[in-house]
Amino acid sequence: MDKIKRGFYIGNKKIGEGEILLQGMIKGDLNNINSIYEEIDLMIDEGADLIRVAVPDKKNIESVEKIVKYSKVPIIADIHFNPLLAILSIEAGVSKIRLNPSNIKKKEDIKKIVDLAKLKNIPIRIGGNIGSIYYEKKTQGSIDDLLESVKREVNLLESFDFHNIVISCKSDDPLDTIKIYENLYKIFPYPLHIGVTATGSDEDGIIKSVIGIGSLLLKGIGDTIRVSLSNESFYEVKIGRKILENLNLRKRDRIEIISCPKCSRCNKNFEKILKEIKENFQDLKIPIKLAVMGCEVNAIGESKNATLGIAMTRGKILFFEKGKMIKSIEEEEIIPFLKKVLEGETINVSE
C-alpha cells in the first residue's frame, strides 16, 4: 500500500516519511530519577528512537523536566484525565503528547492543550485503547466503538486547525488490531503508531505483538511501533528492534546468531554450546551473521549465507568463514576461539 501521509517532526525525529521509529516506555518510579536514567540508557542502547513516560501527577513534572534534559532521544508525555498535566509537560519540554480520546472530555480543555502544542510546534497522538474507550453504543468494547472514539477526537483537533496528529487505536487481540489499523489507514492521512495492547509477558506477548505489528508493517501500515509486554522496558525495545530488522526495515547493528532446529543427528552438547555462545556474544555490536549447526549436514549451506559458521561433529567443531571450512576446533576451545575471531585477532570477518 502507498499513500501520501502528513510528515512532521517529533523532536529531531521525522515521522510519516520513511524510517519506522521504535518507541520505548519508562516503567520505573519517577521519584527515583537515577534509576530512570539507567532505564533510558538501556532502551536507547537497544535502539529506542522515542521514549514515552506516563505523567500521573503534578508532582512528577519536575522528573519529566529532568528526563527531557537527560535523554538523547525525544520524550513523549502520556496524559490521562488531567489537562493541566499536558500543559505542564509541554512547558517542561516534551516533544509530543499522547492523549486518550476518552478521558479528557471538555472541548475547552483540549483547545488549551492544542493551542500550546501549536505554539511549541509539537505533535499530539490520539491514543485509543480497547480498555478505556467511552461507550456510546450497546456494543461495548467493539472495534466500531474504538474507531468512533478516535475519529471523534481527530475531528475535534482538526476543528482547531491542528494537523500534527499521530493516531493509535489498540486492541488486545492482534487480529482486531490489524482490522482497526487497516480502517484508520484508509480514513486518515496521519502517521500511525502501531502495537497490540495488554499482550502479557514473554512468549505470549511476543507472539501477539509479532502477529499484529509484523502483519501491519508488511502491508505498509505503521510509522512508529511499540511492543507492549509485562517485561522490562529494554526488552520491549529489543523485541521491537528485532521485528524491524527481520522485516528489513532497520539495518542490523549487532550480531545475528542463527541455529539449527535439532534432530537425532545433533551433537549431544549442541544446546549447551549454543547457550554459551548466545550468553557471550548475542549483544555484540558487530553486524555479522553467525550460524551454529548441530551437525555437518546443513553446515556448509547455512554457512554460505552467514559471515561465520560452526558445525558440531563427534567431539570436534568445524569452523567456517563464508561457507569455507577454515579449521577444526575442540569443543572446549570454541568460546575462547570465537572471542579472538570476533575481536579480529584470528581472521578477517568484515563483509
C-alpha positions, 0 to 999 in steps of 0.5 A: 500500500502507498499513500501520501501521509502528513510528515512532521517532526517529533523532536529531531525525529521525522515521522510519516516519511520513511524510517519506522521509529521504535518507541520505548516506555519508562516503567520505573518510579519517577521519584527515583530519577537515577534509576530512570536514567539507567532505564533510558540508557538501556532502551536507547542502547537497544535502539529506542528512537522515542521514549514515552513516560506516563505523567500521573501527577503534578508532582512528577513534572519536575522528573519529566523536566529532568528526563527531557534534559537527560535523554538523547532521544525525544520524550513523549508525555502520556496524559490521562484525565488531567489537562493541566498535566499536558500543559505542564509537560509541554512547558517542561519540554516534551516533544509530543503528547499522547492523549486518550480520546476518552478521558479528557472530555471538555472541548475547552480543555483540549483547545488549551492543550492544542493551542500550546502544542501549536505554539511549541510546534509539537505533535499530539497522538490520539491514543485509543485503547480497547480498555478505556474507550467511552461507550456510546453504543450497546456494543461495548468494547467493539472495534466500531466503538474504538474507531468512533472514539478516535475519529471523534477526537481527530475531528475535534483537533482538526476543528482547531486547525491542528494537523500534527496528529499521530493516531493509535487505536489498540486492541488486545487481540492482534487480529482486531488490531490489524482490522482497526489499523487497516480502517484508520489507514484508509480514513486518515492521512496521519502517521500511525503508531502501531502495537497490540495492547495488554499482550502479557509477558514473554512468549505470549506477548511476543507472539501477539505483538509479532502477529499484529505489528509484523502483519501491519508493517508488511502491508505498509501500515505503521510509522512508529511501533511499540511492543507492549509486554509485562517485561522490562522496558529494554526488552520491549525495545529489543523485541521491537528492534528485532521485528524491524530488522527481520522485516528489513526495515532497520539495518542490523547493528549487532550480531545475528546468531542463527541455529539449527532446529535439532534432530537425532543427528545433533551433537549431544552438547549442541544446546549447551554450546549454543547457550554459551555462545548466545550468553557471550556474544548475542549483544555484540555490536558487530553486524555479522551473521553467525550460524551454529549447526548441530551437525555437518549436514546443513553446515556448509549451506547455512554457512554460505549465507552467514559471515561465520559458521560452526558445525558440531561433529563427534567431539570436534567443531568445524569452523567456517568463514563464508561457507569455507571450512577454515579449521577444526576446533575442540569443543572446549576451545570454541568460546575462547576461539570465537572471542579472538575471531570476533575481536579480529585477532584470528581472521578477517570477518568484515563483509 
